[in-house]
Amino acid sequence: MVIVYISLALFIGALIYLAFFAFKTFKDSKPTIENVNETVTRIQAKTDQIKSETDQLSMTQKEITEDVQYKKEAVQYTVDAAKQSPEPFKNIWYTIKGDKLSIRKRSDG
């Protein structure tokens, strides 16, 4: 019977020892866990900031692309209009100048 009491006392002692070191380990690791949580929070904030900046840059890029396309079309329209304009302007110039002979030569050719 004495062996049973000794075994029971050793078992209870082992449980107390386990609880003591588990609590000590938890207490010692708490600052590390808090540090990791703070680091994760900072990384998440930076990630959100980068995502926001990426979205803003994408929107700006789209606006610039649309603006370039609009200006390209405007320049193309102006170039096309300028290509069609020389003949009527030359005719007006020759008419004003009175050089009808040049107009006839050009229209015959």
Residue, then its C-alpha position, 0 to 999 in steps of 0.5 A: m500500500v505504501i507503494v501506491y501512496i508513493s506512486l500517487a505522490l510522484f504522479i501529483g508531483a509530476l503534474i505540479y511540475l508540468a503545470f509550473f513549467a507550462f505556466k513559466t513557458f507561457k509567461d516567457s513566450k508572451p512577449t515574443i507572441e506580442n512582438v510577432n502580432e505587432t509585426v504581422t499588424r505592421i506588415q498588413a498595414k504596409t500591404d494595404q498601403i501598397k495595394s491602395e497605391t497600386d490601385q491609384l496608379s492603375m487608375t492614373q495609368k488608365e486615365i493617361t492612356e485614355d488621354v493619349q488616345y483622345k489626343k492621338e485621335a484629335v491629332q489624326y483628325t487634324v492631319d486628315a483635315a490638313k491633307q484634304s485642305p491644300e487643293p481648295f486653298k491653292n485654288i482660292w489663292y490663285t483666284i485671289k492672285g488672279d493667276k487663272l492660268s495656273i488653275r487651268k494648267r493644274s486642272d488639265g494635268 
